[in-house]
Amino acid sequence: MSFNSFPYLLVFLPIVFCVIELSRRLQVPRLPQACLLLASLIFYSYGRISFLPYLLGSVLVNWIISRWIGRSSGVMKRKALQVGLCLNIAYLSVFKYVNFFLGIIPRFAHFKVLIPDFPFPLGISFFTLTQIMYLVDCYEELIHPNSLFDHATFVTFFPYVVSGPMSRAKRILHQFPGLNGSKGPSAEQLARATFLFSMGLAKKVILADVFSNVADFGFSNINRLSGTESWTIAMSYTLQIYFDFSGYSDMAIASALFLGIEIPRNFDSPLRSTSMIEFWERWHITLSSFITTYLYTPILLCFDRATLGTAAIATLLAMTVAGLWHGPSWTFVVFGVIHGAGLVINQYWRKKKLPRFPRLISWCLTMAVICTAFVFFRSPDIHTAISLLGHMFGGTNVFGHSSFKIMNGEGHRLMVAIYLLAEISGVLIVFFSRSSDQLQRGFTPNWKNAVATATLLLLSMLYLNSNVARPFVYFAF
């Protein structure tokens, strides 16, 4: 079930809210949490119930290992963690990377490997990393192993189980007593949640889906593109994936707020960044935190001492793994390597205290790296990415615009005007508006915000009603 669908907007979310509010008034111990767990399982299995055993099996195994970690000490405790990490990595690899690595063998050997066709459970990349963080936190005694009921509710929580934001147990578990209490969210909290949800929905169906039309056209007609058009395509996809994932995160946070639960924010105007370090402090914040805490730091600790060189190696390795986490493709590996190289250069520049570029130049360089990386992220293969980059950085037909004339000529003039207005609005929002987090935290219920919320919801509903809803980009991961 997708947040940008009428079943979720008009049926699932209102029913879940009403059921949990009713269960609070019945004052049956932990009944609201039981209702939430059931709702989360229904949400996850909607459309394909065969994926549910994969999620529940992962939850059960990780809960057993967490209890093992909790009652062990010394070497045995470390072994329990190692078993848990290996099982999670193997579980993710079987469904996501077996085909990728087995597909490499024929290139080096004169025989073919029969590649199994494993199903790809929805959200496996996210709920697996969530439980890895949980096991490590149990090992470091940042939290105590919880009950199976609490663990299942935490992992399967429907706002983030499919695509995040990634949440650590200590951020969520302490809120369950409030969920099970007799008081639900206040009217102001509900108003704030509605406001945030409307922004997220508008980001997705009005802005992201409009930019996706431009990006899809460009990636399907690379040989026609001029240099200017190629950069426009790359920037359009960058804006598409930002509004797509940022919109999803806004709706996830808002959905949790409707139930009185706060989950971590995931974006903070990342496309205004003037360095790659700043970009990863603002982009997919929960993944960035995971990379730093659970990848970069352990890799760095493998070296005898931390130096600029070992930090560079740790950064490159961590970002390469993070790139591969997105999917079993060389394009994602290159995506990670580009970001890793950008971070290494930033680290070196800061450590050596080299002269700073003017802010505008720094932003342009940062955006060039980000757009280049996203070309690989979007492309089906390396050849396609290199072909588009050749047009972006090539010296022929720099300022042509014939392809855009063809694209615009395929639609009705009114629709072209609407799409153009949405694209201009998206650019202005990215670079000049306050972030969603700033807007919702500064939100106060008044008639202006009520009108703004109603307008966004109405426009989003009209777009949903007149277009086929596109899936979220990160549903593929």
Number of C-alpha atoms within 10 A of each C-alpha: 18 18 22 23 19 15 12 15 15 10 11 16 18 12 14 19 16 12 15 22 19 14 21 21 14 12 13 12 12 17 19 27 21 17 15 22 21 17 22 23 20 16 22 23 17 14 10 11 12 12 18 16 12 14 23 15 11 19 21 14 13 23 24 15 18 28 18 19 25 20 10 15 13 7 8 13 17 14 15 21 20 14 13 24 21 13 16 19 14 14 16 20 17 15 17 23 18 17 18 15 13 15 14 12 13 11 10 7 9 7 9 12 12 9 12 11 9 11 11 16 20 21 20 24 25 23 25 22 22 21 26 23 20 25 27 19 18 21 22 12 12 12 17 17 24 16 13 15 13 18 21 20 24 24 27 23 23 24 22 25 27 25 24 28 27 26 25 22 24 13 13 18 16 11 13 17 11 15 22 21 18 16 12 20 17 11 11 12 20 19 23 24 26 22 26 28 29 25 25 30 30 26 27 31 25 26 26 30 26 22 26 20 16 22 23 14 15 25 22 10 12 20 14 16 25 24 22 16 23 24 22 18 27 27 21 24 26 26 23 26 21 24 25 28 26 27 29 30 28 27 27 27 26 29 25 17 22 24 23 19 20 16 21 17 21 23 25 21 20 20 20 17 21 20 21 26 18 16 24 20 18 20 20 22 20 21 19 19 15 20 18 17 12 16 19 21 16 14 17 20 13 11 12 8 10 13 11 14 11 17 21 21 17 25 27 22 19 24 26 21 17 23 24 21 21 19 18 18 19 17 26 27 21 20 24 26 23 22 25 25 19 19 22 22 16 16 18 15 13 12 10 10 9 9 8 10 11 9 12 10 12 16 18 15 16 22 21 15 18 21 22 23 22 22 26 27 25 21 17 15 14 16 12 18 21 15 14 27 20 16 22 22 13 12 10 12 14 16 11 14 15 13 18 17 9 11 14 17 11 10 11 10 11 9 11 15 13 13 20 15 13 18 21 11 13 22 14 11 14 17 13 11 13 13 15 22 17 11 15 21 10 9 17 15 14 9 9 10 15 15 11 14 19 15 14 21 20 14 16 23 20 13 16 19 12 9 11 11 16 16 16 19 16 17 14 16 18
